């Protein structure tokens, strides 16, 4: 069976109705995290009871059964005992068959100090004094449903809670650090509304009598969906009405919703088959999460909500308390919809990547003829290989007559297709991928693209279509299929853009370009471009919330001011400094939504004094959210000796182990010097960092954040060589992807730097008329 870092003292097996036989040998296979128990004679097949007496370790690795450090309101350091078993660490808490497909019920009892809260997946059914020690109690929990080991959980510590009942009678609690119950109310409300939503959507009830959501101080992931006892980082669960910003509320709502969906998908029905534990760690990546979510969203759109719900219900009902494979899901959805779901979806899940659809149009009398062709999209440009993979692509087509409605829906199941759109006037534009729901890139002929651009400027294209158009063009430029200058021209068309989500993506892409151009001697010119793009919206929004504004306006203001401040926009910088001074002196506390942009701006254009003030604010912060907010921007500091100071701070006691990664990542993304310094720091401190995060996904994140900004061929070789002599098995895929990206960045720079420079100079000479 599986067993890791556990010493077995005695073990015995009692066949049903017979006496127990003591094991005579324990053979540990540490590499495979297994132990073999041997008995004096062959055991008969049949049921029986295996009893094991063992000692394990309450470790500091944030996996298995581990201790989490917290400080009491009076400042005393204490520990809670908590679990994190996904993917393969239940075996660190007790010997077991630690495979998602080997399901069982669990009867759990915990012997704990009587003044501590003890929680597990199920409700408490008995609590009695422990005979050998009057300071301890034995807490017994109800039997769980049939479930996988990775979802078992227990927590022992000091917590307050808030509770409510969902409208279908489930008891919902949010556990918070002592004295912070108030901060659990937002998540409680989200959870109590979300549970009934899923119950109605899937038409399958939540099967346990209660659900607890609990904030854990030291926690590697964002959260973990243990059945009935969901664990969270404090920043993914706690909201302080006064000191939490809008993006934190959004994050908490998203993570709570995500973990509760798992109570059905994953917990009630569990996936199967991945090989070695180090491979499991690697599948928690952008391909599983983001490509997975994207193809499901496309599928939902292709099937329609009604049949999608019907298929989900069939799937969950058929496989509840069992395991299922991808094909089982397709089969249920196919039965519900009558569409060739398996055939379509296999083209998305069984081959890598996604297609690029090239489209050109021709007016034929009153109709528009479209010629479509598909080939594999490659980050390095065109696909080279024997047989180009093909996809079955659900395609929607809209026109300016009704930009929010599909004029035609087709399933493109061959390399090339011609489509006739009836009654389309010559002056009307035609667009593919309505609502950007399809998981493919579109490349338009230049005439088609020209006709779409006014729709960005006058906002007649819907927001998510404006976003998708810009995003596709940016990735085509990155791949060398079109010139980056074309994208800069499109970005300038967003002057009237009011939508936060659109700006967020635009800002992200401009950030990537800005990082790339930090390798050139015209970095300042791209900063001027950033200021030109963002200052009109900055002036419209101003610094202070206006009456009647919503959540997204607050997010947009923070984004825009941060972008302008970082680029050194004079008025923004002056105002940020003024407000920061008032904040520090306690005259006028910054609203939570303005803190990140202001902190970033003053640090980026500040000195050692600024950094010291920030570190002091960090020390004084009571909320983890505020500490994280500061940790993420420290890397913006521009001076080499201060950058060193920040890196040293990252590994200090002041920073929780799971947050060290974002401090180092912030340095790498903060400046050209920061990038080099962060990489050197990782190499110099590799032992400590690797031991701290060994095997977990934090090591992959650390590597990605610190090296993805490089754009010189030889750096790819250096990164590769370093990890050949310092192996990190769970990050192998990440390292490979990073090296590829460095080479792609270098190629992009060689290809386009000169033309970008010329364009920026020429813009300066003759400013565009808006």
Secondary structure as UniProt FT lines:
FT   STRAND          7..15
FT   TURN            16..17
FT   STRAND          20..29
FT   TURN            30..33
FT   STRAND          34..39
FT   STRAND          48..55
FT   STRAND          64..71
FT   TURN            73..74
FT   STRAND          77..84
FT   TURN            86..89
FT   HELIX           90..92
FT   TURN            100..101
FT   STRAND          109..113
FT   TURN            114..115
FT   STRAND          117..120
FT   STRAND          124..129
FT   TURN            131..132
FT   TURN            134..135
FT   STRAND          136..141
FT   HELIX           149..151
FT   STRAND          154..157
FT   STRAND          160..165
FT   TURN            167..168
FT   STRAND          171..176
FT   TURN            178..179
FT   HELIX           181..184
FT   HELIX           185..202
FT   STRAND          210..216
FT   STRAND          223..224
FT   TURN            227..228
FT   STRAND          229..233
FT   HELIX           234..236
FT   TURN            241..243
FT   HELIX           246..262
FT   TURN            263..264
FT   TURN            266..268
FT   STRAND          269..270
FT   HELIX           277..282
FT   HELIX           287..291
FT   HELIX           292..303
FT   HELIX           305..319
FT   TURN            320..321
FT   STRAND          322..323
FT   HELIX           326..337
FT   HELIX           341..349
FT   STRAND          355..364
FT   TURN            365..366
FT   STRAND          367..376
FT   TURN            379..380
FT   STRAND          393..399
FT   TURN            400..401
FT   TURN            403..404
FT   STRAND          408..412
FT   STRAND          416..421
FT   TURN            426..427
FT   STRAND          430..432
FT   HELIX           434..436
FT   STRAND          441..444
FT   HELIX           446..457
FT   HELIX           463..478
FT   TURN            479..480
FT   HELIX           484..492
FT   HELIX           493..496
FT   HELIX           500..517
FT   TURN            518..519
FT   HELIX           523..541
FT   TURN            547..548
FT   HELIX           551..566
FT   TURN            567..568
FT   HELIX           570..584
FT   TURN            585..586
FT   HELIX           592..604
FT   HELIX           608..620
FT   HELIX           624..633
FT   HELIX           634..636
FT   HELIX           640..650
FT   TURN            653..654
FT   HELIX           657..659
FT   HELIX           660..670
FT   HELIX           672..684
FT   HELIX           686..693
FT   TURN            694..695
FT   HELIX           697..707
FT   TURN            708..709
FT   HELIX           713..725
FT   HELIX           729..731
FT   HELIX           732..765
//
